[in-house]
Amino acid sequence: MSRHESRRVMHEVRMRRLAVRRVERLTPHMQRIVLGGAELEGFFSGAPDDHVKLFFPNDAGELVFPKRGPNGLEYPPGADPSPMRDYTPRHHDTLHGELTVDFVLHGDGPASTWADAAKVGDVIGAGGPRGSFVVADDFDHYVLVADETGLPAIGRWLEEMPASASATVLVEVPDESDRQVLFTDAQCDVRWFERDGVDAAVSTLLEDALRGVSPKGDAFYWIAAESRRARNMRLMLAERGVPKEWVRATGYWKADGTDDEDE
Ligand SMILES: Cc1cc2nc3c(=O)[nH]c(=O)nc-3n(C[C@H](O)[C@H](O)[C@H](O)COP(=O)(O)OP(=O)(O)OC[C@H]3O[C@@H](n4cnc5c(N)ncnc54)[C@H](O)[C@@H]3O)c2cc1C
């Protein structure tokens, strides 16, 4: 096998109905929700930046799921579809049949609103993960960069990293009280940045910090942030000559008026 070979692994997609088992306010802007139920049987997530498609009740309070048809996902004619959003499987406990998802409470939108009010017994739908991007484990260094939407993936990644790995982690959160305790065996330099009232779509804290990061040896860069910001950081690394296979920059959300697509 050649060096630094990341690979994509595909999984069979299933739709599941899952019920809330526990709700925990991790920090002022992060709600942890533990989901469970018989339909979690067979769930598999193979990498920290996997995502599940979560389906929330529509305006009538109903869950209306799509089915895969010849033209992709299709809803029954005339149906009011459930809003669908992407979320990271933060932790999967196979023993107890539980899936943990951490929701940013950003104050708007069906997912954030649902998570803010979620209570034990509430039911949502989950589809996927459809695939996993398994990053090569032979890089000299890993640079993980994210706003709070990427924090669940970073938390999981650090927990799964071996002691031999080394990482620089740049995390931007609304304010100091949104910092989390992150656990890892890896040699890790975690740097927190607080926006303190600046809009997450226009902040440049991560960009400024990334400019100053120059790891020794071959480094893999993982970036998750607002779409335009993720793309700008990818361009910054390209201009620096970092091979594009060593960068995974994903727009995790879009500010209003942004129409660009990132990965
Ligand atoms: C692969 C992947 C994994 C993700 N994992 C997670 C995760 O584990 N936890 C998590 O919380 N999010 C995660 N996200 C981001 C999440 O899908 C988006 O933030 C999503 O838009 C939230 O949906 P909503 O219904 O709350 O808001 P929407 O209806 O999508 O948006 C409503 C309004 O809120 C704005 N908005 C949306 N998200 C944010 C935000 N984070 N901060 C400020 N304004 C926002 C929009 O611009 C819009 O104006 C992930 C995204 C991807 C692509």
The ligand as a Tripos MOL2 file, in Angstrom:
@<TRIPOS>MOLECULE
LIG
   53    58     1     0     0
SMALL
NO_CHARGES

@<TRIPOS>ATOM
      1 C1        -21.2170   16.1620    7.5200 C.3       1 LIG1
      2 C2        -21.8970   17.1170    8.4740 C.ar      1 LIG1
      3 C3        -21.9200   16.8240    9.8340 C.ar      1 LIG1
      4 C4        -22.5350   17.7160   10.7290 C.ar      1 LIG1
      5 N1        -22.5470   17.4030   12.0580 N.ar      1 LIG1
      6 C5        -23.1450   18.2610   12.9310 C.ar      1 LIG1
      7 C6        -23.2080   17.9440   14.3220 C.ar      1 LIG1
      8 O1        -22.7860   16.8680   14.7660 O.2       1 LIG1
      9 N2        -23.7810   18.8520   15.1560 N.ar      1 LIG1
     10 C7        -24.3020   20.0450   14.6950 C.ar      1 LIG1
     11 O2        -24.8330   20.8210   15.4880 O.2       1 LIG1
     12 N3        -24.2600   20.3530   13.3740 N.ar      1 LIG1
     13 C8        -23.7090   19.4880   12.4950 C.ar      1 LIG1
     14 N4        -23.7060   19.7890   11.1680 N.ar      1 LIG1
     15 C9        -24.2550   21.0970   10.7450 C.3       1 LIG1
     16 C10       -25.7770   21.0910   10.6280 C.3       1 LIG1
     17 O3        -26.1870   20.1100    9.6880 O.3       1 LIG1
     18 C11       -26.2270   22.5040   10.1560 C.3       1 LIG1
     19 O4        -25.8650   23.4800   11.0910 O.3       1 LIG1
     20 C12       -27.7200   22.5740    9.8600 C.3       1 LIG1
     21 O5        -27.9130   23.6620    8.9760 O.3       1 LIG1
     22 C13       -28.5730   22.7850   11.1110 C.3       1 LIG1
     23 O6        -29.9340   22.7390   10.7100 O.3       1 LIG1
     24 P1        -31.0560   23.6600   11.3700 P.3       1 LIG1
     25 O7        -32.3500   23.0570   10.9730 O.co2     1 LIG1
     26 O8        -30.7540   23.8520   12.8090 O.co2     1 LIG1
     27 O9        -30.8710   25.0770   10.6540 O.3       1 LIG1
     28 P2        -31.1980   25.4360    9.1270 P.3       1 LIG1
     29 O10       -32.6630   25.3510    8.8630 O.co2     1 LIG1
     30 O11       -30.3140   24.6380    8.2320 O.co2     1 LIG1
     31 O12       -30.7510   26.9650    9.0650 O.3       1 LIG1
     32 C14       -31.5540   27.9960    9.6650 C.3       1 LIG1
     33 C15       -30.7080   29.2540    9.7880 C.3       1 LIG1
     34 O13       -29.6580   29.0330   10.7120 O.3       1 LIG1
     35 C16       -28.3820   29.2490   10.1010 C.3       1 LIG1
     36 N5        -27.4810   28.2270   10.6490 N.ar      1 LIG1
     37 C17       -27.4820   26.8900   10.3950 C.ar      1 LIG1
     38 N6        -26.5240   26.2750   11.1240 N.ar      1 LIG1
     39 C18       -25.9110   27.2420   11.8470 C.ar      1 LIG1
     40 C19       -24.8520   27.2400   12.8010 C.ar      1 LIG1
     41 N7        -24.2220   26.1140   13.1850 N.pl3     1 LIG1
     42 N8        -24.4850   28.4120   13.3500 N.ar      1 LIG1
     43 C20       -25.1210   29.5850   13.0110 C.ar      1 LIG1
     44 N9        -26.1400   29.6490   12.1170 N.ar      1 LIG1
     45 C21       -26.5400   28.4770   11.5580 C.ar      1 LIG1
     46 C22       -28.6210   29.1800    8.5980 C.3       1 LIG1
     47 O14       -27.7140   30.0080    7.8800 O.3       1 LIG1
     48 C23       -30.0420   29.7050    8.4820 C.3       1 LIG1
     49 O15       -30.0500   31.1020    8.4840 O.3       1 LIG1
     50 C24       -23.1160   18.9110   10.2480 C.ar      1 LIG1
     51 C25       -23.1010   19.1850    8.8840 C.ar      1 LIG1
     52 C26       -22.4840   18.3050    8.0030 C.ar      1 LIG1
     53 C27       -22.4770   18.6230    6.5220 C.3       1 LIG1
@<TRIPOS>BOND
     1     1     2 1
     2     2     3 ar
     3     2    52 ar
     4     3     4 ar
     5     4     5 ar
     6     4    50 ar
     7     5     6 ar
     8     6     7 ar
     9     6    13 1
    10     7     8 2
    11     7     9 ar
    12     9    10 ar
    13    10    11 2
    14    10    12 ar
    15    12    13 ar
    16    13    14 ar
    17    14    15 1
    18    14    50 ar
    19    15    16 1
    20    16    17 1
    21    16    18 1
    22    18    19 1
    23    18    20 1
    24    20    21 1
    25    20    22 1
    26    22    23 1
    27    23    24 1
    28    24    25 2
    29    24    26 1
    30    24    27 1
    31    27    28 1
    32    28    29 2
    33    28    30 1
    34    28    31 1
    35    31    32 1
    36    32    33 1
    37    33    34 1
    38    33    48 1
    39    34    35 1
    40    35    36 1
    41    35    46 1
    42    36    37 ar
    43    36    45 ar
    44    37    38 ar
    45    38    39 ar
    46    39    40 ar
    47    39    45 ar
    48    40    41 1
    49    40    42 ar
    50    42    43 ar
    51    43    44 ar
    52    44    45 ar
    53    46    47 1
    54    46    48 1
    55    48    49 1
    56    50    51 ar
    57    51    52 ar
    58    52    53 1
@<TRIPOS>SUBSTRUCTURE
     1 LIG1         1 GROUP 0 **** ****
